[in-house]
Amino acid sequence: QVQLVESGGGLVQAGGSLRLSCAASGGIFRLYTMGWYRQAPGKQRELVVTITSGGVTNYSDSVKGRFTISRDNAKNTVYLQMNSLKPEDTAVYYCNGQNWVTSRVYWGQGTQVTVSS
């Protein structure tokens, strides 16, 4: 059973930075495309960014140039560096892993990010 555990959320002022981490266990990390999604109150969950095992990334337009995803396959961990944060970035951020062999998808429990104006 694959488990994803996020950490690093919190409260930050607009213009500030946060770094989220997602530690994976129970699977072969290199088989997973990893990603970050977010869900704001009253809104649907939306894609933030994904990264393949080979490092190919796909960013949503709303975070392009401000957020950076990276992964350490040796540590089974994916990171999200968030800079120039805006109040509209406030949401619960979820780590996501999709096995590209089986297509099974796993989610973390989420971590709250709150950006004050």
C-alpha positions as CSV (number, residue, x, y, z in Angstrom):
1,Q,0.0,0.0,0.0
2,V,1.5,3.3,-1.1
3,Q,1.4,6.1,1.4
4,L,2.0,9.8,0.8
5,V,2.7,12.1,3.7
6,E,2.8,15.9,3.1
7,S,4.5,18.4,5.3
8,G,5.5,22.1,5.2
9,G,2.2,23.9,5.0
10,G,1.4,26.9,7.2
11,L,0.6,30.6,7.3
12,V,2.6,33.1,5.3
13,Q,2.2,36.7,4.2
14,A,1.7,37.6,0.6
15,G,5.0,37.7,-1.3
16,G,6.5,35.1,1.0
17,S,7.6,31.5,0.4
18,L,6.9,28.0,1.6
19,R,8.3,24.6,0.7
20,L,6.1,21.6,0.8
21,S,7.4,18.0,1.0
22,C,5.7,14.7,0.2
23,A,7.4,11.5,1.4
24,A,6.3,8.3,-0.4
25,S,6.5,4.8,1.0
26,G,5.2,1.4,0.0
27,G,5.9,1.5,-3.7
28,I,8.6,1.9,-6.3
29,F,8.9,5.6,-6.5
30,R,10.4,5.8,-9.9
31,L,7.3,4.2,-11.4
32,Y,5.2,7.2,-10.3
33,T,4.4,10.5,-11.8
34,M,4.1,12.8,-8.8
35,G,2.1,15.9,-8.5
36,W,0.6,18.6,-6.4
37,Y,-3.1,19.5,-6.5
38,R,-4.9,22.1,-4.4
39,Q,-8.5,22.7,-3.3
40,A,-9.7,26.1,-2.0
41,P,-12.9,26.4,0.0
42,G,-15.9,26.0,-2.2
43,K,-13.9,25.1,-5.3
44,Q,-12.9,21.9,-7.1
45,R,-9.5,20.3,-6.6
46,E,-7.2,21.6,-9.3
47,L,-3.9,20.6,-10.7
48,V,-0.9,22.7,-9.6
49,V,2.0,20.8,-11.2
50,T,3.2,17.3,-12.1
51,I,6.6,15.7,-12.6
52,T,7.5,12.4,-14.2
53,S,10.1,10.1,-13.0
54,G,12.4,11.5,-15.7
55,G,11.8,15.1,-14.5
56,V,9.4,16.3,-17.1
57,T,7.1,18.9,-15.5
58,N,3.7,20.3,-16.3
59,Y,2.6,23.5,-14.5
60,S,-0.7,25.2,-14.3
61,D,-0.6,28.7,-15.7
62,S,-1.6,30.2,-12.4
63,V,1.7,29.1,-10.7
64,K,4.1,29.1,-13.6
65,G,7.2,31.1,-12.8
66,R,6.4,31.2,-9.1
67,F,6.3,27.5,-8.0
68,T,9.0,24.8,-8.7
69,I,8.5,21.1,-8.3
70,S,11.4,18.7,-7.8
71,R,11.8,15.1,-6.8
72,D,14.6,13.1,-5.1
73,N,14.2,9.5,-6.3
74,A,16.8,8.4,-3.8
75,K,14.7,9.8,-0.9
76,N,11.3,8.9,-2.4
77,T,10.3,12.5,-1.9
78,V,8.8,15.3,-4.0
79,Y,9.0,19.0,-3.2
80,L,7.1,22.1,-4.1
81,Q,8.9,25.3,-3.6
82,M,6.3,28.2,-3.6
83,N,7.6,31.7,-4.0
84,S,5.8,35.0,-4.4
85,L,2.7,33.6,-2.8
86,K,-0.6,35.3,-3.3
87,P,-3.8,35.2,-1.2
88,E,-5.4,33.2,-4.0
89,D,-2.9,30.4,-3.4
90,T,-4.6,29.7,-0.1
91,A,-5.9,26.1,-0.3
92,V,-5.3,22.6,1.0
93,Y,-2.4,21.2,-1.0
94,Y,-2.5,17.5,-1.8
95,C,0.3,15.2,-3.0
96,N,-0.6,12.9,-5.8
97,G,1.1,9.8,-7.2
98,Q,0.1,7.9,-10.3
99,N,1.7,4.6,-11.2
100,W,2.3,4.8,-15.0
101,V,2.3,1.0,-15.3
102,T,-1.0,0.3,-13.4
103,S,-2.6,3.7,-13.6
104,R,-3.4,3.5,-9.9
105,V,-3.6,6.9,-8.2
106,Y,-2.8,7.7,-4.6
107,W,-3.4,10.8,-2.5
108,G,-1.9,12.3,0.6
109,Q,-3.9,13.7,3.4
110,G,-3.3,17.3,2.4
111,T,-1.6,20.2,4.1
112,Q,-3.1,23.7,4.6
113,V,-1.4,26.7,3.0
114,T,-2.8,30.1,4.0
115,V,-1.5,33.3,2.5
116,S,-2.6,36.5,4.2
117,S,-2.8,39.8,2.4
